[in-house]
Amino acid sequence: MPEKVANSFFGHFAELTKRLKVVIFTFIIATIVMLVLPGNTDFLALTGDYQPLMSVFLRTVREMNLQPDVRLIALQIGDPITLYVMAAFVFSLAITMPVLAYEIYKFVDPALHPHEKKAIYPFVAVVLALFIAGAFFGYFFLFPAFVYSMFPFFTAVGAEMMFSIMDFYNMLFFTIIVSGLIFTIPAFFVLLVKFGVIHTKMFSRKRKYVYLGIVVLAMLITPGATPQGNLFLTIALVALFEISMFMGKRYERHPAASSIKLFQKPTCKFCNKEVDGKSSFCPNCRKSLN
């Protein structure tokens, strides 16, 4: 390995290591804070009224989604502490994500050309916004639909309403994460259409098969869900598909907007030759690129 290449490699590796340390330390500190942060006004925890934020959050989720007569039980002696730490991890991950995005941005920014930044950063912002919207949909609509639709079956068979505490909250976190990921589908669909990998006509001609596949996908994603929960998820998937088609067709109507390729070198506006995005002058015609 040439000395220049080796120095460049180790330099990038050292820079990456430094930025990963920032992310890891942020996650650790956020986890510790979430484990002890009070959820009431007794910040100094000098009285018996001290309640950690995680316990307040878990209790709020229970009160929002379960009837008062429903019991949550711990099947294992370590379930309560496991759930408490898992909730702290989820909050810490949410706090760390912006830091991770910023560190990635600072690491790759020097290597990107201006036209690449214009293509990548809006896409990342849209994906993040869609994921947040999907997480809110999963928490406020999809998860309650799954839970409430189970109650009539308990009454029908005369079973006592008693859930495992780990099953209940695992389903909550799973629903939020999966819902957030599903909501990012339009962004990736439009990206593939923009670069000519797929075309909307491939799907518009076989819409009924696509809808059938969506129904099957909804049942596979939530195999233990009730018909009401599957219906909510199916409606959300159909809406996302139609939004993807609508946005994809807009790019197909404007070929010029979809002709830009990621990681393609910029060209000189005078001689149309490829140039280095960091150069101030075109190596071919010697005219200023600024």
Rosetta blueprint (number, residue, H / E / L):
1 M L
2 P L
3 E H
4 K H
5 V H
6 A H
7 N H
8 S H
9 F H
10 F H
11 G H
12 H H
13 F H
14 A H
15 E H
16 L H
17 T H
18 K H
19 R H
20 L H
21 K H
22 V H
23 V H
24 I H
25 F H
26 T H
27 F H
28 I H
29 I H
30 A H
31 T H
32 I H
33 V H
34 M H
35 L H
36 V H
37 L L
38 P E
39 G L
40 N L
41 T L
42 D L
43 F L
44 L L
45 A L
46 L L
47 T L
48 G L
49 D L
50 Y L
51 Q L
52 P E
53 L H
54 M H
55 S H
56 V H
57 F H
58 L H
59 R H
60 T H
61 V H
62 R H
63 E H
64 M H
65 N H
66 L L
67 Q L
68 P L
69 D L
70 V L
71 R E
72 L E
73 I E
74 A L
75 L L
76 Q L
77 I L
78 G L
79 D H
80 P H
81 I H
82 T H
83 L H
84 Y H
85 V H
86 M H
87 A H
88 A H
89 F H
90 V H
91 F H
92 S H
93 L H
94 A H
95 I H
96 T H
97 M H
98 P H
99 V H
100 L H
101 A H
102 Y H
103 E H
104 I H
105 Y H
106 K H
107 F H
108 V H
109 D H
110 P H
111 A H
112 L L
113 H L
114 P H
115 H H
116 E H
117 K H
118 K H
119 A H
120 I H
121 Y H
122 P H
123 F H
124 V H
125 A H
126 V H
127 V H
128 L H
129 A H
130 L H
131 F H
132 I H
133 A H
134 G H
135 A H
136 F H
137 F H
138 G H
139 Y H
140 F H
141 F H
142 L H
143 F H
144 P H
145 A H
146 F H
147 V H
148 Y H
149 S L
150 M L
151 F H
152 P H
153 F H
154 F H
155 T H
156 A H
157 V H
158 G L
159 A L
160 E L
161 M L
162 M E
163 F E
164 S E
165 I H
166 M H
167 D H
168 F H
169 Y H
170 N H
171 M H
172 L H
173 F H
174 F H
175 T H
176 I H
177 I H
178 V H
179 S H
180 G H
181 L H
182 I H
183 F L
184 T L
185 I H
186 P H
187 A H
188 F H
189 F H
190 V H
191 L H
192 L H
193 V H
194 K H
195 F L
196 G L
197 V L
198 I L
199 H L
200 T L
201 K H
202 M H
203 F H
204 S H
205 R L
206 K L
207 R H
208 K H
209 Y H
210 V H
211 Y H
212 L H
213 G H
214 I H
215 V H
216 V H
217 L H
218 A H
219 M H
220 L H
221 I H
222 T L
223 P L
224 G L
225 A L
226 T L
227 P H
228 Q H
229 G H
230 N H
231 L H
232 F H
233 L H
234 T H
235 I H
236 A H
237 L H
238 V H
239 A H
240 L H
241 F H
242 E H
243 I H
244 S H
245 M H
246 F H
247 M H
248 G H
249 K H
250 R H
251 Y H
252 E H
253 R H
254 H L
255 P H
256 A H
257 A H
258 S H
259 S L
260 I L
261 K L
262 L L
263 F L
264 Q L
265 K L
266 P L
267 T E
268 C L
269 K L
270 F L
271 C L
272 N L
273 K L
274 E E
275 V L
276 D L
277 G L
278 K L
279 S L
280 S L
281 F E
282 C L
283 P L
284 N L
285 C L
286 R L
287 K L
288 S E
289 L L
290 N L
